[in-house]
């Protein structure tokens, strides 16, 4: 596993350890709970791995040709490492209420699978050729997919940790 994904895996492992079984972390209206944050990440890892696996199976990339159209967003997220707040998740990556135990079991497996698939795409298609489209960032290379998932994961894990701290503070006030 690449070092960046190892760091992400360690952060997710810590989050899982800190998540309570009952998931009492009820955020403000319209925000996700701790369990929903992890489920969202899990869905993105599984979805990207599936999409990139299809490219490997067919031997063909599934990326559009026009990378210029969404270059500013891609540069900000992938190259500068900043994930802007307030972006809406694509429907396919919205939490569906999966049991937290299931998400705990799957998320690290899906992250490891994603790491393997990205490495296979880098080997098959090279590091400079876009392999698949991201809904907001457009065509991404395999290495850009890896960078995206690190930035995206860290963004949501910061939310997770803020939520945990606010829940702990609320319990302490009682």
C-alpha positions in Angstrom: 0.0 0.0 0.0 1.3 3.5 -0.9 2.4 5.6 2.0 -0.4 8.1 1.5 -3.0 5.4 1.7 -1.2 3.9 4.8 -1.6 7.2 6.5 -5.3 7.3 5.5 -5.8 3.8 6.7 -4.3 4.6 10.0 -6.6 7.6 10.4 -9.7 5.6 9.5 -8.6 2.9 11.9 -8.4 5.5 14.7 -11.8 6.8 13.7 -13.3 3.3 13.9 -11.8 2.8 17.3 -13.3 6.0 18.5 -16.8 5.4 17.1 -19.3 4.1 19.6 -21.6 1.2 18.9 -24.7 3.4 19.3 -23.3 6.2 17.2 -24.8 8.9 19.5 -23.0 11.6 17.4 -26.1 13.4 16.1 -24.9 16.4 14.2 -26.8 19.6 13.3 -29.7 19.2 11.0 -28.6 18.3 7.5 -25.1 17.1 8.5 -23.9 13.5 8.7 -23.3 11.4 11.8 -19.9 9.8 12.5 -21.2 6.5 11.1 -22.6 8.2 8.0 -19.2 9.9 7.3 -17.5 6.5 7.4 -20.2 5.0 5.2 -19.8 7.8 2.6 -16.0 7.2 2.5 -16.6 3.4 2.2 -19.0 4.0 -0.7 -16.5 6.2 -2.5 -13.7 3.6 -2.2 -15.9 0.8 -3.4 -17.4 2.9 -6.2 -14.0 4.1 -7.5 -12.5 0.6 -7.3 -15.4 -0.7 -9.3 -15.1 2.0 -12.0 -11.4 1.6 -12.3 -11.7 -2.2 -12.4 -14.0 -1.9 -15.4 -11.3 0.0 -17.2 -8.8 -2.7 -16.4 -11.2 -5.5 -17.5 -11.9 -3.8 -20.9 -8.4 -2.5 -21.3 -9.9 0.9 -22.1 -10.0 4.1 -20.1 -13.4 5.7 -19.4 -12.2 9.3 -19.2 -13.4 12.2 -21.3 -10.8 14.0 -23.3 -11.3 17.5 -22.0 -9.3 18.0 -18.9 -9.2 21.7 -19.3 -12.8 22.3 -18.4 -12.4 21.3 -14.8 -8.8 22.1 -14.3 -9.2 24.7 -11.6 -11.2 22.3 -9.3 -8.8 19.5 -10.0 -5.8 21.7 -9.2 -7.3 22.9 -5.9 -8.2 19.4 -4.7 -5.6 17.1 -6.2 -2.5 19.3 -6.3 -3.1 21.8 -3.6 -4.8 19.3 -1.3 -7.7 21.5 -0.3 -11.2 20.1 -0.3 -13.7 23.0 -0.4 -16.6 22.6 2.1 -20.2 22.5 1.1 -19.9 20.3 -2.0 -22.9 18.0 -2.5 -22.1 14.3 -2.7 -23.2 12.4 -5.8 -26.3 10.3 -5.1 -24.3 7.1 -5.4 -22.0 8.1 -2.5 -24.7 9.3 -0.1 -25.0 7.3 3.1 -27.8 4.7 3.0 -28.0 3.7 6.6 -25.7 0.7 6.4 -25.1 -0.9 9.8 -22.0 0.7 11.4 -20.6 -2.9 12.0 -20.8 -3.6 8.3 -19.0 -0.3 7.4 -16.3 -1.0 10.0 -15.7 -4.4 8.4 -15.7 -3.1 4.8 -14.0 0.2 4.8 -10.4 -0.9 5.3 -10.9 -3.8 2.8 -12.4 -1.4 0.2 -9.5 1.1 0.7 -7.0 -1.7 0.2 -8.8 -2.9 -2.9 -8.8 0.7 -4.2 -5.1 0.9 -3.6 -4.5 -2.3 -5.6 -6.8 -1.2 -8.5 -5.1 2.2 -8.7 -1.7 0.5 -8.8 -2.9 -1.8 -11.5 -4.2 1.2 -13.5 -0.9 3.0 -13.2 0.9 -0.1 -14.4 -1.5 -0.7 -17.3 -2.3 2.9 -18.5 0.7 4.8 -17.1 0.7 7.7 -14.7 -0.1 10.5 -17.1 -3.2 9.2 -18.9 -6.7 9.9 -17.4 -8.5 6.7 -16.7 -11.9 7.7 -15.4 -14.1 10.7 -14.8 -14.7 12.2 -11.4 -18.2 13.8 -11.2 -16.8 17.2 -10.1 -13.2 17.1 -11.1 -13.5 15.6 -14.5 -10.9 13.1 -16.0 -8.4 11.9 -13.5 -5.2 9.8 -13.9 -4.8 6.9 -11.6 -2.4 8.8 -9.4 -4.8 11.7 -9.3 -7.5 9.3 -8.1 -5.2 8.3 -5.2 -4.5 11.9 -4.3 -8.2 12.8 -4.5 -9.1 10.0 -2.1 -6.4 11.0 0.4 -7.6 14.7 0.3 -11.3 13.7 0.4 -10.7 11.2 3.2 -8.8 13.7 5.4 -11.5 16.3 4.8 -14.2 14.0 6.1 -12.0 12.6 8.9 -11.6 16.1 10.2 -15.3 16.4 10.3 -15.5 13.1 12.1 -13.1 14.2 14.7 -14.9 17.6 15.3 -18.1 15.7 15.7 -16.6 13.3 18.2 -15.1 16.2 20.2 -18.4 18.0 20.3 -20.2 14.8 21.4 -17.7 14.2 24.1 -18.0 17.8 25.3 -21.8 17.5 25.4 -21.5 14.3 27.5 -19.1 16.1 29.8 -21.5 19.0 30.3 -24.3 16.6 31.5 
